[in-house]
Amino acid sequence: MKPQSLVKVLLSFLLIAAGIFLILENIGIISVEISNIIAKNWPILLIVMGLKWFVDSFRDNKGGSWAFGSFLAIYASLVVLGNYGVLAFGFGDIWALWPLLLIYIGLHFLFFTKRKDKKGNGVKFTIDSDRGNTKNSHSFVGSHNFNEENWTVEPLEMWSGVGDYYFDFTKAYIPNRDTPITIKGWVGDVRMLMPEDVALRIDATASVGDIKVLEKEANGVSKNLVYQSPDYEEAVQRLTIHLHLQVGDIRIDRV
């Protein structure tokens, strides 16, 4: 089962179980003692789910997300400890864990920058919407992969707090029009593979990291690189790509 499907199934069961639990409690079938035990310990399910995603992120073709999995396990563990009075932490104190973002940035640089080509989609908190003909996606943590056979290229705007992007346009159906794609994020890497016959305009910016677009490179701090293929202005089938990262590498190759 894919991680996204697992999330939906688990959340569905949690909602169903919560409804049944509340009904049984309201009609007096479940005692107060049992009710308290369930209320204090149900986040253990989230701990198990987080640990599974964390472990799966290191196993080939298993999906998962080390950042989201560890975050969920830490958060749920603190909620359980708070329920037992070990420390002052409740379900609504999630924002107190924002310094984990700094830790994830450091770990990303130390251990995960070489895993750019890993296949599979990471688990993520994502908000998707459509604005006109453009699909919008915002996620806090997770990887984004577009490498299925015959996937359709559409106008796209994406933002991610921590996560990598992988686009294989050689496997895609690219329509005969100008298709804009905008990718923004705090921490992560962007890798794109382009077919030889598609016209491109690429505007890439990285505050910290390296940029390589075909044979052009930009290094240093707060760098910007603009590339436009010679046939871009006249081409019917073309991609207009804007990339902006705070921390991370950008690489675009033709194959």
C-alpha positions in Angstrom: 0.0 0.0 0.0 1.3 3.4 -0.9 2.0 5.8 2.0 -0.7 8.2 0.9 -3.3 5.4 0.8 -2.1 4.2 4.2 -2.7 7.7 5.6 -6.3 7.8 4.3 -7.0 4.3 5.6 -5.6 5.0 9.0 -7.4 8.4 9.4 -10.6 6.7 8.3 -10.3 4.0 10.9 -9.4 6.6 13.6 -12.5 8.6 12.7 -14.7 5.5 12.8 -13.1 4.3 16.1 -13.6 7.8 17.6 -17.2 7.8 16.7 -17.9 4.4 18.1 -15.9 5.2 21.2 -18.0 8.4 21.9 -21.3 6.6 21.3 -20.4 3.8 23.7 -19.2 6.2 26.3 -22.4 8.4 26.0 -24.7 5.4 26.5 -22.6 4.1 29.4 -21.2 0.9 27.9 -17.6 2.1 28.3 -16.5 3.0 31.9 -14.7 6.2 32.8 -11.5 4.2 33.5 -11.4 2.6 30.1 -12.3 5.9 28.5 -9.3 7.6 30.2 -6.9 4.8 29.2 -7.9 5.1 25.5 -7.8 8.9 25.6 -4.3 8.9 27.0 -2.8 6.2 24.7 -4.4 6.5 21.3 -1.4 8.7 20.0 0.7 5.5 20.2 -0.8 4.6 16.8 0.7 7.8 15.4 4.1 6.9 16.9 4.0 3.5 15.1 2.9 5.1 11.8 5.7 7.7 12.0 8.3 5.1 12.7 7.1 3.0 9.8 7.4 6.0 7.4 10.9 6.8 8.9 12.1 3.2 8.3 10.5 2.9 4.8 12.4 6.0 3.7 15.6 4.1 3.9 14.3 1.0 2.1 14.3 0.9 -1.7 10.9 1.4 -3.4 9.1 1.6 -0.1 8.3 5.3 -0.2 8.2 6.9 3.2 9.7 10.1 4.5 12.4 10.3 7.1 11.5 13.9 8.0 7.8 13.5 8.3 8.0 10.1 9.9 10.4 11.3 12.6 8.4 14.4 13.1 5.1 12.5 13.6 6.8 10.0 16.0 8.4 12.8 18.1 5.2 14.8 18.2 2.9 11.9 19.2 5.5 10.7 21.8 5.4 14.1 23.4 1.6 14.1 23.4 1.6 10.8 25.3 4.1 12.0 27.8 1.9 15.1 28.3 -1.2 13.0 28.8 0.6 11.3 31.7 1.9 14.5 33.2 5.5 13.8 32.6 5.9 17.2 30.8 3.6 20.1 29.7 2.8 19.3 26.1 -0.6 18.9 24.6 -2.1 18.0 21.2 -2.3 21.7 20.2 1.4 22.4 21.0 2.6 21.3 17.6 4.0 24.7 16.8 6.5 24.4 19.7 8.4 21.9 17.5 9.3 24.4 14.8 13.0 24.2 15.7 13.0 20.7 14.2 13.0 22.4 10.8 16.6 23.7 11.6 17.6 20.2 12.6 16.2 18.8 9.3 18.1 21.3 7.3 21.4 20.3 9.0 20.6 16.6 8.5 19.7 17.2 4.9 23.1 18.7 4.2 25.0 16.0 6.1 23.3 12.8 4.9 20.6 13.3 2.3 22.0 15.5 -0.5 23.2 12.5 -2.4 19.8 10.8 -2.6 18.5 13.0 -5.4 17.4 10.3 -7.8 15.6 8.1 -5.3 12.3 6.9 -6.8 8.9 7.0 -5.0 6.9 9.7 -3.4 7.5 10.9 0.1 4.7 11.3 2.6 3.7 14.9 3.1 1.2 17.4 4.4 -0.1 18.8 1.1 -2.8 21.3 0.2 -3.7 21.1 -3.5 -6.0 23.5 -5.4 -6.7 24.8 -8.9 -6.5 28.4 -9.9 -7.7 28.8 -13.4 -5.7 26.3 -15.5 -2.8 26.2 -12.9 -2.5 23.5 -10.3 -1.2 24.7 -6.9 0.4 22.5 -4.3 1.8 23.5 -0.9 3.5 20.9 1.4 5.5 21.2 4.6 7.7 18.1 4.3 7.9 15.6 1.4 9.4 14.6 -1.9 7.7 15.2 -5.3 8.3 12.9 -8.2 7.0 13.2 -11.7 8.4 10.2 -13.6 5.5 8.0 -14.5 5.1 6.9 -18.1 3.0 9.4 -20.2 2.3 11.8 -17.3 0.7 15.0 -18.6 2.5 18.3 -18.2 0.2 21.0 -16.9 0.7 24.6 -15.6 2.0 24.1 -12.0 2.9 26.1 -9.0 4.5 24.2 -6.1 5.9 25.2 -2.7 7.6 22.9 -0.1 9.2 23.6 3.2 11.6 20.6 3.1 11.6 18.3 0.1 13.1 17.3 -3.2 11.6 17.6 -6.7 12.3 15.1 -9.5 10.8 15.7 -13.0 11.5 13.4 -15.9 10.0 15.2 -18.9 11.3 12.5 -21.3 8.5 10.3 -20.1 5.9 13.1 -20.2 3.2 14.2 -22.7 4.0 17.9 -23.3 1.1 19.8 -24.9 1.7 22.2 -27.9 1.5 25.4 -25.9 3.5 27.4 -23.4 3.4 25.6 -20.1 4.5 27.6 -17.0 6.0 25.7 -14.0 7.0 27.4 -10.8 8.8 25.6 -8.0 9.7 27.3 -4.7 11.0 25.9 -1.4 13.1 26.5 1.7 15.3 23.3 1.7 15.6 20.7 -1.0 17.0 19.8 -4.4 15.5 20.1 -7.9 16.4 17.6 -10.7 14.9 17.7 -14.1 15.5 15.6 -17.2 14.5 17.3 -20.5 14.1 15.8 -24.0 16.2 17.3 -26.8 13.4 18.7 -28.9 11.5 20.9 -26.3 12.1 24.6 -26.2 12.9 26.0 -22.7 13.2 29.1 -20.7 14.5 28.6 -17.2 15.0 31.1 -14.5 16.7 29.5 -11.5 17.7 31.1 -8.2 19.3 29.5 -5.1 20.3 31.5 -2.0 22.7 28.7 -0.9 23.6 25.9 -3.2 24.6 25.1 -6.8 22.8 25.6 -10.1 23.5 23.7 -13.3 21.3 24.2 -16.3 22.5 22.1 -19.3 26.1 23.4 -19.7 25.7 26.6 -17.7 26.6 26.7 -14.0 26.3 29.2 -11.2 28.1 28.9 -7.8 28.4 30.9 -4.7 25.8 32.7 -2.5 22.5 34.3 -3.7 23.0 33.2 -7.3 20.7 33.3 -10.4 20.9 31.6 -13.7 18.7 32.3 -16.8 18.7 30.0 -19.8 16.6 30.3 -23.0 16.9 27.9 -25.9 17.4 29.5 -29.3 14.0 28.4 -30.7 12.0 29.4 -27.6 10.3 32.5 -29.0 9.0 30.7 -32.1 8.2 27.3 -30.6 4.6 26.2 -30.1 5.6 23.4 -27.6 7.7 25.0 -24.9 8.2 25.1 -21.1 8.7 28.2 -19.0 10.2 27.2 -15.7 10.9 29.4 -12.6 12.8 27.8 -9.7 13.6 29.4 -6.4 15.2 27.7 -3.4 16.5 29.1 -0.2 18.9 26.2 0.4 19.5 23.4 -2.2 20.9 22.4 -5.6 19.2 22.8 -9.0 20.2 20.6 -11.9 18.6 20.3 -15.3 20.0 18.0 -18.1 19.0 17.0 -21.6 19.0 13.4 -22.5 
